[in-house]
Amino acid sequence: MSASAFVVRRGRASLRVQRRTASVFALCLVAIPLALVVSVAVGEFPVPLSEAFSALVGRGDPGTSFVIHDLRLPRALAALLAGAALGISGAIFQEVTRNALVSPDIVGVSGGASAAACAVIVLTPWDGPWAVPLGALAGALVSGALLFGLSWRDGLTGYRVVLVGIGLSSLALALTSYVLTRGRVFEVGEAYVWLVGTVNGRGWDQVTPLAMSMVLLVPASLLAGRQLDALVLGDDIARGLGAPVGRSRAGLLVLATLLTAVAVATAGPIGFVAFIAPHLARRALDSRSATALMPASAACGALLVLVADVVSRLIFAPTEMPVGLITSILAAPYFLVMLRRAANLGAAG
Amino acid sequence: MPSTVTSPLSAAPSSAPSSARRSISTLASLAVLCATIVASVAVGSKDLPLDEVWRALAEPDGSDATAIVRDLRVPRTLLGLLVGAALGAAGALMQGITRNPLAEPGILGINAGASLAVVIAISVLGLGEPSAFVPFALVGAGLTALLVFALGGSGRGGPTPIRLALAGAVLMTLLISLTSAILVFSARTLDEFRFWLVGSIAGRDASITYAVAPFLVAGLVAAVACGRGLNALALGDDIAKGLGQRVVRTRVTAGLASVVLSGIAVAVAGPVAFVGLAVPHIARALCGPDYRWIIPLSLVLGAALLLGADTFGRVVARPAELQVGIATALLGAPFFVWLVRRGQMGAV
């Protein structure tokens, strides 16, 4: 056993943990709650951090509690959950396809959601808190069903899913552009903000369904993800190691697609998070373990969207920027610096 | 030089289609291209009988038909031909350089750089004509490509393909964000920009077509000449070097050609998606993994797809037009998915 790792034993089960991995997760466990408290504290009506914390644990005065519980907390949770879902989804797609450029955005699931949401905003008179999220979810699920239906041939391979996804996403993009050239400019502007990705005005109505679906999807993904370490070695080696290759890959891809669908329905297609979160997590962990990558990528995605949402409210206050703008402006320079430092980049970056 | 050294670069790998099939694919693609050229000149929102179109070409008089055919349809067809060929070839080059099947001309941030420049031209200078956007889009695309090569090529270990691709992908999203930041706050800019964003070759000045044509042709020649070098790159840098190939020179030539081709294409036609990414895959499915075939075939198929889609777009929504960026995806994507399902797509 090397000094950089330790082993946790409980009964017959044992787990070898890299010290670096453990410290990354410890850091996230501190940083995410901290970011959550900061997120509910800042805004047009600033609340001191200590009072925000009291209100969160149910001991604040009624006025502050209302602002924090009913207005800011659902929004912060929407950012956190959507970021985590996109982080896991991106990690699964990159590891299963063994390609560093893949993210769920590329396979047309968020594209289908975008086309449907834009159509709802621009072409239909439907309104209310449910219309756009439901439209987006329906678009994502339809394009997801098409994706797997069309790429199924004695099972799924990551490569075929990505190629079919490219075809579907270009169709979805064409539909979106078409819708954008049809509408009146006011509605087109509204659709554009949704396309950039925003959590502005999200309430419990939207967060509760997201949270409930993630309660199912995240543990399932983490369980299925235990096969990833074998899958990234290639099909033949994975089979030799006894991994059920076809089943676990299909399961992982479907779970990743569903995670993207629920995240995009709530927060819009926040670009870049699903692509960058696994890269950030890989650099932080400094290990090739795919099993550790998924939760780390979820944490990176959650932290990124949460912080970006805070910045988006502060940077041009009182005007709010859509959070999707800030995620890339925050993460891109950091990633470019890391890219210069990294000496060698494997196939999966 | 012993024959074993040249064989991996010139002889077809065993999985490649037979040379007969390659020749048939090439001839069929050329035939489709010729058909789309004829259709693009003959068909439009104004109904002209074929013999009248022919008369306008052969013996121009001052009639309306002559004006429509010679001044509108021929330049537009030439532009579509060049843009489609440029996008197809640039996509094949990018996939060869990065050895990544998902690389496309936009991956180096070229489309995003051009978009940002166009949005600045609309919002700050108040321009509104697609022809006036061309110089801005060119400068934006060129600066972005330089920046990507500077960022991706300067770290430890030099410009590896994956580093370039990642630097391009990240810079691209950063530029898209800056573009969106302007669009979210300026409804007037969004109102102009949404029509450019779709990608279209309608209503471009013929003078622009003639101005960019020499550069595009030069880029296409350079692209075709890169085939052999890219075959070597596909074996990995170490083997390619061992075979006596100049890896860096190939990469720089191919990269430059790809930047020129896709930069000019986005400048004159807007960000037409799909062609650069999908056409090389179709070419690969038809002719196997040899870049000496993939690049010329991508060029032909790209031109055919773009022209066919443009003609389709003129007919399908008469008297309005469906922009070519939308029509390429509508026509190309189902065919692409069908090819993938047939299992014709090999890895890069």
Interface residues (C-beta under 8 A of the other chain):
Chain A: N99 A100 L101 V102 I106 L150 S151 R153 Y159 R160 V162 L163 V164 I166 G167 L168 S170 L171 L173 A174 L175 S177 Y178 L180 T181 V185 F186 V188 G189 Y192 V193 V196 G271 F272 F275 I276 H279 T319 M321 P322 G324 L325 I326 S328 I329 A332 P333 F335 L336 L339 R340 R341 A342 A343 N344 L345 A347 G349
Chain B: N100 P101 L102 A103 I107 L151 G152 S154 G155 R156 G157 T160 I162 R163 A165 L166 A167 A169 V170 L171 T173 L174 I176 S177 L178 S180 A181 L183 V184 F185 A187 L190 D191 R194 F195 L197 V198 A273 F274 L277 A278 H281 L322 Q323 G325 I326 T328 A329 L330 G332 A333 P334 F336 V337 V340 R341 G343 M345 A347
